């Protein structure tokens, strides 16, 4: 019977001296192995300590079917691979969260600007002469055609077209916005 097998059997029986001897024999080698993979002294130390802690905790039920050294090296490697996978998942989550927060802030700022612009436009529309405001509102809010507005208000298509044109001209001057941008925001009116 090899010395490792004897020490492991004694460890399984609760012999702390046998366990300490196994620890002394393998901890340095396992630490070097872990350090090569992790390139971090603290993480390598944690992996080895965690392995030996679990080895002691599960000693009674643990069946090692290969050499003890193979089992220990394989366990260290598997723990490191698990740790790396967890770190990748953690980084994915953090990146995803950061993206959400970044986009959420931009979205919120855009919504605030949109709301402010809407209010400004609504205030300016409210100051238009009554008939012009009515024609403009039917055109933009109700999305009625010039013909439909003319029929509803019993005026000519030409009058409706002129009122809408005048309203847009007044709003453009008051808002000091170039036509392309202005037309983009006109759809925001309720």
BAKOL-818987 format. One line per field, with one value per residue: residue number from 0; chain; x negated, y, z of N, C-alpha, C in turn. Coordinates in pm, 1 decimal. Each point is the difference from the previous one (the first is absolute). Layout:
<atoms>
n: NUM:...
chain: A:...
n.x: X:...
n.y: Y:...
n.z: Z:...
ca.x: X:...
ca.y: Y:...
ca.z: Z:...
c.x: X:...
c.y: Y:...
c.z: Z:...
</atoms>
This chain:
<atoms>
n: 0:1:2:3:4:5:6:7:8:9:10:11:12:13:14:15:16:17:18:19:20:21:22:23:24:25:26:27:28:29:30:31:32:33:34:35:36:37:38:39:40:41:42:43:44:45:46:47:48:49:50:51:52:53:54:55:56:57:58:59:60:61:62:63:64:65:66:67:68:69:70:71:72:73:74:75:76:77:78:79:80:81:82:83:84:85:86:87:88:89:90:91:92:93:94:95:96:97:98:99:100:101:102:103:104:105:106:107:108:109:110:111:112:113:114:115:116:117:118:119:120:121:122:123:124:125:126:127:128:129:130:131:132:133:134:135:136:137:138:139:140:141:142:143:144:145:146:147:148:149:150:151:152:153:154:155:156:157:158:159:160:161:162:163:164:165:166:167:168:169:170:171:172:173:174:175:176:177:178:179:180:181:182:183:184:185:186:187:188:189
chain: A:A:A:A:A:A:A:A:A:A:A:A:A:A:A:A:A:A:A:A:A:A:A:A:A:A:A:A:A:A:A:A:A:A:A:A:A:A:A:A:A:A:A:A:A:A:A:A:A:A:A:A:A:A:A:A:A:A:A:A:A:A:A:A:A:A:A:A:A:A:A:A:A:A:A:A:A:A:A:A:A:A:A:A:A:A:A:A:A:A:A:A:A:A:A:A:A:A:A:A:A:A:A:A:A:A:A:A:A:A:A:A:A:A:A:A:A:A:A:A:A:A:A:A:A:A:A:A:A:A:A:A:A:A:A:A:A:A:A:A:A:A:A:A:A:A:A:A:A:A:A:A:A:A:A:A:A:A:A:A:A:A:A:A:A:A:A:A:A:A:A:A:A:A:A:A:A:A:A:A:A:A:A:A:A:A:A:A:A:A
n.x: -85.0:31.6:-93.8:28.7:8.7:-109.3:-61.6:46.7:-29.8:-114.3:-13.9:43.5:-89.0:-39.6:-105.9:-5.9:-78.8:75.3:106.8:-59.2:-33.9:122.8:45.3:-89.4:35.9:128.1:16.5:-129.9:4.5:109.8:-61.8:-115.1:70.7:63.7:-116.5:-49.3:111.9:-11.3:-130.5:52.1:-86.6:78.8:29.8:-128.7:-33.7:96.4:-39.5:-126.9:17.6:72.4:-93.3:-96.8:63.6:33.4:-127.6:-28.1:79.4:-45.9:-97.5:108.2:65.7:-114.6:26.5:-127.7:32.2:-72.3:-119.7:-36.7:-123.9:40.4:62.4:-105.3:-87.6:75.8:10.2:-129.6:-32.3:84.1:-53.7:-118.0:29.3:53.2:-108.4:-73.3:76.9:-7.0:-130.7:-2.7:77.7:-80.7:-104.3:58.2:32.3:-122.3:-51.3:84.0:-26.3:-130.6:15.9:71.8:-90.1:-100.3:62.1:23.1:-122.0:-55.2:69.4:-30.4:-125.2:4.9:56.3:-90.7:-99.3:48.0:16.2:-121.0:-48.3:63.8:-39.6:-121.4:6.7:48.7:-92.1:-86.0:44.6:0.9:-110.6:19.8:37.1:120.3:37.3:-113.8:16.0:128.7:-30.5:-96.3:80.4:99.4:-90.3:-54.3:94.9:96.5:-107.6:79.6:47.2:-61.9:32.5:-37.0:-107.8:-18.0:32.4:-82.4:-90.3:39.3:-127.1:-70.3:-38.7:12.6:110.2:35.1:-36.5:59.3:104.2:-10.0:-15.1:97.2:70.1:-38.0:29.0:111.2:32.6:-34.2:57.6:107.3:-8.5:-24.6:78.4:-100.2:50.9:-111.8:-64.4:53.0:-6.1:-122.1:4.6:52.2:-49.3:-80.0:60.7:69.0
n.y: -117.6:95.9:89.0:47.2:-127.7:-29.5:112.5:-33.5:-125.6:40.2:81.4:-99.0:-53.5:118.5:-62.1:100.4:-82.0:-102.0:70.1:38.4:-127.2:-33.6:85.2:-37.1:-121.0:35.6:69.3:-12.7:-129.3:-16.3:69.9:-61.7:-112.6:38.6:35.8:-109.9:-53.1:47.2:-18.1:-54.9:53.8:105.3:6.4:-19.6:84.6:80.8:-28.0:3.5:110.7:46.4:-45.0:38.5:113.0:0.0:-25.7:84.2:94.8:-43.7:-6.3:-1.0:83.4:64.9:-51.5:-17.7:-6.8:108.8:30.8:16.6:-7.8:-99.7:-52.8:29.2:-39.8:-106.3:-14.9:26.9:-76.1:-92.0:21.2:0.4:-106.3:-52.5:35.5:-43.6:-107.2:-5.5:22.1:-87.7:-81.7:21.4:-11.2:-108.7:-40.1:28.3:-56.0:-101.8:-3.9:13.2:-87.5:-75.8:18.7:-22.3:-101.1:-45.8:44.0:-50.2:-110.8:3.1:31.8:-92.4:-79.4:43.7:-8.7:-118.7:-28.1:52.0:-60.4:-109.9:27.1:24.3:-106.2:-74.3:60.1:-21.0:-123.0:-2.2:61.4:-97.0:80.6:19.1:60.4:68.9:20.0:24.4:70.9:62.4:10.0:33.1:78.1:47.0:36.5:46.9:51.0:105.5:-36.9:77.8:-95.1:-93.2:74.2:19.3:-127.8:-33.5:89.9:-65.1:-28.3:77.1:-92.5:102.3:27.9:-127.7:-13.9:115.9:-42.6:-121.4:53.3:87.5:-100.8:-76.7:101.1:25.7:-128.7:-5.2:116.4:-37.6:-114.2:78.9:-83.3:-61.1:12.7:-58.4:66.9:114.9:-43.1:-32.0:117.8:38.8:-118.2:68.5:90.8:16.6
n.z: 0.0:-89.7:21.7:-123.0:-40.0:68.6:-43.0:-119.2:19.2:51.3:-106.8:-75.3:80.8:-48.1:-49.1:86.1:67.3:-40.4:30.8:113.7:6.8:-36.2:88.4:91.0:-36.3:-8.6:108.3:20.2:-33.5:72.6:95.7:-26.0:-0.8:108.5:53.3:-58.4:45.2:122.9:19.4:108.6:85.3:17.8:-129.4:-27.9:95.2:-43.1:-123.9:38.8:70.3:-98.8:-82.1:81.6:8.6:-130.3:-18.8:98.1:-46.8:-116.3:89.1:73.8:-79.2:0.9:-120.1:21.9:-128.9:9.1:-41.5:123.4:-46.8:-78.8:103.8:76.2:-92.1:-23.8:131.2:10.7:-104.3:45.1:118.3:-58.4:-74.0:109.9:66.7:-103.1:-3.4:132.8:-12.4:-101.4:70.0:101.9:-81.9:-53.3:122.7:46.2:-109.3:15.9:129.0:-26.9:-98.6:81.8:97.3:-86.5:-56.7:122.9:32.8:-112.1:18.5:127.9:-31.5:-93.8:90.6:85.6:-90.3:-32.1:129.0:24.8:-108.5:39.9:123.9:-49.1:-80.1:100.6:75.5:-97.3:-13.9:133.4:-40.4:-87.5:-101.4:53.1:-113.9:1.6:131.6:-26.1:-107.5:66.7:104.1:-82.5:-54.2:110.7:82.6:-77.8:-61.0:-3.2:-116.6:-89.1:-83.7:89.8:23.1:-130.5:-14.9:99.9:-41.4:-109.8:-32.8:-80.2:-88.6:-83.3:67.3:-0.7:-126.0:-19.5:73.9:-54.3:-119.2:28.2:50.1:-100.6:-77.0:66.5:4.8:-125.8:-20.5:67.5:-58.1:-102.3:-64.8:-57.1:-120.2:-38.5:94.8:-38.8:-125.8:40.7:60.7:-113.3:-31.4:82.0:-72.1:112.5
ca.x: 85.0:-82.2:11.1:117.5:120.9:5.2:34.8:138.6:87.3:-3.6:73.3:142.5:37.2:-1.0:-135.6:-43.0:-143.9:-14.0:47.1:-104.2:-112.3:40.7:-1.3:-140.6:-59.0:57.3:48.1:-96.0:4.7:129.9:-4.6:-79.2:83.9:109.0:-58.1:-29.8:125.5:70.3:-92.7:38.3:-37.1:116.0:99.0:-58.0:6.1:140.8:42.0:-59.8:62.6:137.2:-7.2:-28.8:114.1:103.9:-51.8:22.1:144.3:65.1:-92.4:66.5:75.1:-77.3:-72.3:-99.2:-22.5:-129.0:-100.3:36.8:-60.4:79.9:127.3:-21.9:-31.6:122.6:91.9:-46.8:28.6:145.3:41.4:-44.9:85.7:130.4:-18.1:-11.6:133.3:80.4:-49.5:49.3:143.4:11.3:-36.5:109.7:109.4:-36.9:1.9:140.2:58.2:-54.7:63.5:137.7:-2.1:-39.8:110.0:112.7:-24.4:17.4:142.1:68.0:-33.5:70.2:141.6:15.9:-11.3:118.5:112.7:-17.6:27.4:144.9:64.8:-28.5:81.6:140.3:19.7:-0.4:123.5:109.4:-1.6:43.5:139.5:93.3:30.8:-124.8:-28.7:94.8:-39.8:-128.8:25.2:67.5:-97.4:-110.4:42.8:105.4:-52.4:98.8:-52.3:49.0:137.6:87.8:9.5:83.0:139.2:42.2:12.2:74.8:-86.0:-64.1:-128.3:-104.1:-4.0:-62.4:-141.6:-61.4:-3.8:-104.5:-127.2:-25.6:-28.7:-136.2:-91.6:-4.6:-67.4:-141.3:-65.2:0.4:-82.5:-133.9:-47.7:1.7:112.5:-9.4:13.2:133.2:96.4:-19.5:61.6:142.7:79.1:5.8:117.0:108.0
ca.y: 117.6:120.8:92.6:85.0:-78.5:-14.6:130.4:30.2:-85.8:54.0:127.5:-33.5:-42.0:117.1:24.0:132.9:-2.8:-54.8:105.4:103.3:-50.8:13.8:143.1:40.6:-63.9:43.5:138.7:81.8:-40.5:41.9:146.2:33.7:-36.4:98.3:130.5:-0.7:18.7:122.6:112.8:81.2:-72.0:-10.3:-92.5:-134.9:-39.2:-25.9:-124.5:-113.5:-8.1:-45.2:-142.5:-79.0:13.5:-91.2:-136.7:-39.0:-3.2:-110.0:-114.2:-126.6:-48.4:16.2:-116.7:37.5:-121.4:12.3:36.7:121.4:116.7:28.1:55.4:136.1:87.2:13.3:84.3:138.9:46.4:17.0:116.3:119.8:13.9:47.0:138.9:80.9:5.5:91.4:135.7:39.7:28.5:122.5:110.8:15.5:63.7:138.8:72.5:13.2:98.1:131.3:40.7:38.2:127.2:104.3:22.3:51.2:141.5:70.4:-4.6:91.1:136.4:25.7:15.3:130.7:101.5:-13.5:55.2:145.0:54.5:-12.4:106.6:127.8:5.2:13.5:138.6:87.3:-28.3:60.8:144.7:30.4:46.7:-110.4:-80.2:-61.0:-106.4:-107.8:-65.6:-65.9:-113.1:-105.3:-53.2:-72.1:-90.1:-90.6:-54.3:14.4:60.0:136.9:-11.8:-34.9:118.9:97.2:-45.4:12.0:141.7:66.9:99.3:-58.1:-70.2:102.1:67.1:-95.0:-9.4:127.5:5.8:-94.0:59.1:114.3:-52.7:-54.7:113.1:67.7:-88.3:-8.4:123.8:6.2:-106.2:13.7:-133.6:-17.2:-81.4:-146.5:-42.2:38.1:-98.9:-123.8:9.2:31.3:-120.9:-20.9:68.2:-95.2
ca.z: 0.0:-8.4:113.2:-23.4:27.8:146.2:57.4:-34.4:82.3:136.4:-5.5:-4.4:135.8:87.0:50.2:-43.2:-29.2:-135.4:-90.2:0.1:-79.3:-140.7:-30.2:-11.3:-117.8:-127.7:-11.0:-75.5:-141.1:-54.2:-7.8:-119.7:-114.3:-6.7:-32.2:-144.6:-74.2:39.5:4.9:115.8:122.9:89.4:-55.7:5.4:141.5:31.4:-65.4:72.3:132.6:-20.9:-33.1:120.4:90.4:-48.7:13.1:139.8:25.9:-71.7:7.5:32.7:-116.2:-123.1:-50.0:-100.2:-79.0:-67.7:100.1:73.4:-66.0:-120.7:45.4:48.3:-114.2:-79.6:77.8:-9.4:-136.0:-14.5:79.5:-71.7:-118.4:49.8:42.7:-122.2:-62.3:81.9:-24.7:-133.1:15.1:79.0:-88.2:-96.2:72.5:27.9:-127.4:-38.4:91.3:-34.7:-126.4:31.9:71.7:-94.7:-93.2:77.5:26.3:-126.9:-33.1:91.2:-40.6:-126.4:32.5:64.8:-106.0:-85.2:75.9:5.9:-133.1:-20.3:77.4:-66.0:-122.2:40.5:45.4:-117.8:-74.6:76.7:-21.9:-137.2:-8.2:24.0:-119.6:-45.7:96.7:-25.5:-125.7:24.5:89.9:-77.4:-95.4:64.8:108.0:-47.5:-125.5:-107.2:-123.9:-22.1:-51.4:113.2:86.0:-73.2:10.3:140.0:37.5:-106.9:-65.5:-119.0:17.0:-9.5:130.5:93.6:-36.2:38.0:147.3:44.5:-41.3:88.5:134.1:-3.3:-14.0:130.5:95.8:-38.2:44.3:146.4:57.7:-57.3:-34.7:-145.3:-46.5:13.1:139.5:43.0:-48.1:75.7:131.7:-6.8:27.2:144.6:56.1:31.1
c.x: -89.5:26.1:124.2:129.6:17.4:43.7:146.1:96.6:4.5:77.0:149.8:51.3:-4.1:-136.0:-51.9:-148.9:-24.9:42.7:-105.2:-119.3:32.1:-4.8:-143.3:-63.1:47.8:33.1:-93.4:3.7:130.7:7.5:-75.1:81.3:111.9:-53.5:-32.3:125.8:64.0:-85.8:38.3:-28.3:121.2:102.7:-51.3:7.4:143.4:48.2:-52.1:64.1:143.0:3.6:-22.5:112.5:110.0:-41.8:24.6:150.0:67.6:-79.0:70.8:66.7:-80.7:-75.5:-93.4:-41.0:-131.9:-103.6:42.1:-56.4:78.4:132.3:-17.0:-28.9:124.1:99.7:-39.5:34.0:149.9:51.8:-38.0:87.0:139.6:-6.6:-8.4:135.8:90.4:-41.3:47.0:148.0:23.1:-30.5:108.7:115.3:-30.8:1.3:142.9:68.6:-48.2:62.3:142.2:3.8:-36.1:114.5:120.5:-14.4:21.3:147.4:76.9:-27.3:72.9:148.8:26.6:-6.1:123.9:121.6:-8.8:32.9:149.4:74.4:-20.4:88.1:147.1:30.2:5.7:126.4:117.7:8.0:39.2:142.2:94.6:26.1:-123.8:-36.8:89.5:-39.2:-129.2:18.1:69.1:-97.5:-104.0:45.8:100.6:-38.9:104.4:-67.4:54.8:145.3:98.1:19.1:91.4:147.3:53.4:26.8:76.9:-77.4:-66.5:-130.1:-114.8:-16.6:-70.4:-150.3:-74.8:-13.7:-111.1:-137.2:-37.9:-36.7:-143.1:-104.1:-16.8:-76.9:-149.8:-74.9:-11.3:-95.7:-144.3:-64.4:4.0:110.3:-18.0:20.0:140.8:102.7:-15.7:75.6:148.7:86.7:13.5:120.9:112.0:117.6
c.y: 123.8:90.4:89.3:-72.6:-13.7:131.4:35.8:-82.6:50.2:132.7:-26.7:-43.4:116.6:33.6:133.3:5.3:-52.0:106.1:110.9:-43.1:8.7:147.5:48.0:-53.4:66.0:149.3:89.0:-30.4:46.1:152.2:43.3:-27.2:103.9:137.2:10.8:29.6:136.6:126.3:98.9:-80.8:-22.4:-100.7:-143.7:-53.8:-36.6:-132.5:-120.4:-15.1:-52.4:-150.0:-83.9:10.7:-98.0:-145.7:-50.9:-15.5:-123.0:-130.4:-133.6:-59.2:0.0:-127.4:45.8:-126.3:3.3:31.8:131.7:123.9:36.9:65.0:147.1:97.2:24.7:91.2:146.8:56.8:27.4:120.8:130.1:23.7:49.0:148.0:92.3:14.7:96.0:144.5:50.5:36.4:129.7:121.9:24.8:75.3:147.9:84.4:24.9:106.9:140.8:52.3:47.2:136.1:114.6:33.9:59.6:148.0:80.2:5.9:98.9:144.8:37.2:21.5:135.9:110.7:-1.1:62.4:152.4:64.4:-4.0:113.5:136.1:15.3:19.4:142.7:96.4:-20.2:67.1:151.0:39.6:56.2:-120.8:-87.0:-73.3:-118.1:-120.6:-78.0:-80.0:-125.2:-114.5:-67.1:-88.5:-102.4:-103.4:-67.8:-0.5:62.4:141.8:-2.5:-28.7:119.6:103.9:-36.9:19.4:145.9:83.0:120.4:-67.1:-72.3:100.5:72.6:-88.8:-6.3:125.3:10.4:-90.7:58.1:117.2:-46.6:-53.3:111.2:73.1:-84.0:-8.8:122.3:3.7:-101.6:4.7:-135.6:-11.7:-96.9:-150.0:-48.2:29.4:-104.2:-133.5:4.3:32.7:-121.7:-26.2:67.1:-99.4:13.2
c.z: 0.0:120.2:-15.9:33.8:150.7:65.7:-28.5:84.2:143.9:7.1:1.2:137.1:98.4:57.3:-56.0:-32.3:-141.6:-102.5:-10.9:-84.3:-150.2:-43.1:-22.7:-128.1:-129.9:-12.0:-82.1:-149.2:-66.0:-14.4:-126.7:-127.0:-19.6:-41.4:-149.2:-81.3:26.9:-5.2:111.1:126.1:90.1:-50.8:5.3:142.6:39.3:-59.1:78.0:137.7:-10.0:-29.8:125.7:103.1:-40.3:10.6:142.7:29.3:-60.9:8.0:19.9:-123.7:-129.7:-35.8:-110.5:-73.4:-77.2:105.6:64.6:-69.1:-126.9:37.7:40.9:-114.7:-86.7:70.8:-7.3:-137.6:-18.1:77.8:-71.5:-122.7:39.0:37.9:-121.8:-69.4:77.3:-25.1:-136.5:7.8:76.2:-87.5:-105.0:65.2:24.6:-127.2:-46.0:85.2:-34.7:-128.7:24.7:68.0:-93.5:-94.6:71.5:27.4:-127.8:-38.1:86.5:-39.0:-129.1:26.2:64.3:-105.4:-89.5:68.2:5.7:-134.6:-30.6:70.2:-65.8:-123.7:35.1:44.9:-117.5:-83.5:70.2:-22.8:-142.6:3.8:-0.2:-122.7:-50.8:90.4:-25.8:-125.8:21.5:86.1:-73.4:-96.9:69.0:104.6:-47.4:-130.7:-112.0:-122.0:-12.6:-45.7:114.5:92.9:-65.1:10.7:141.7:37.3:-102.1:-55.5:-119.6:36.2:4.6:133.6:102.2:-25.7:45.3:152.0:54.9:-31.9:89.9:141.0:6.0:-7.4:133.3:101.5:-29.9:51.2:151.9:61.6:-49.8:-28.0:-150.8:-39.1:18.3:143.5:50.1:-42.0:72.4:132.3:-4.1:29.0:149.5:64.2:26.2:-94.6
</atoms>
